[in-house]
Amino acid sequence: MKGVAFCGSARKNGNTIGREKEEVANDEEGMNTMKVLGQNMAWALEKLG
């Protein structure tokens, strides 16, 4: 798709696992995925702006 920006993360599925906040915070792989996704989105927004 020409002209469309996509932001990737550390893994394909960007979900964290857990029903409670504490459980999600203990999902290290999921939290790292969200961190990388956030960094990638910030970089893309900086480049687009």
N, C-alpha and C positions, 0 to 999 in steps of 0.2 A: 504494500500500500504506500504509494508515493506521498510524501508530505505529512505522514503521521508519525508521531514520536511514541515510542514504547519504553517503559522503564522496567528493567528486569531486577530480579533479586538473586539471592544465593542459591535458591532451589525453585523448582517449578511451582510447587504448592506453597503459597505464602501464608498459610494458616498456623496459628498457634493452637495448642491443644490444652483444654481444661475448661471446666464449668465455672470455677471460681477464679477471681483475680489472682489469688495466691498460686493456683495451679498453673495458670498461664505464665506467670513470672518465673516459674521453675522449668518451663520448657525452653532450655537453652538454645536449641537449634531453631525453634520458631522465633524466639526473641532476636537472635542474630539475623535471621532472614528479614525480619521487619526493620532492623537497624540498617542493613545493607540496602533494602528497598527505599527507605527514607533518604539515605545518602544519595542514591541514584536519582531519586525524584528531585532533590534539592539541586543537584548538579544540572539536571535537564532544565529546570525552571530558570536557573541562573543563565544558562546558554540561550534560552528562548526569550528572556527578558531583556 
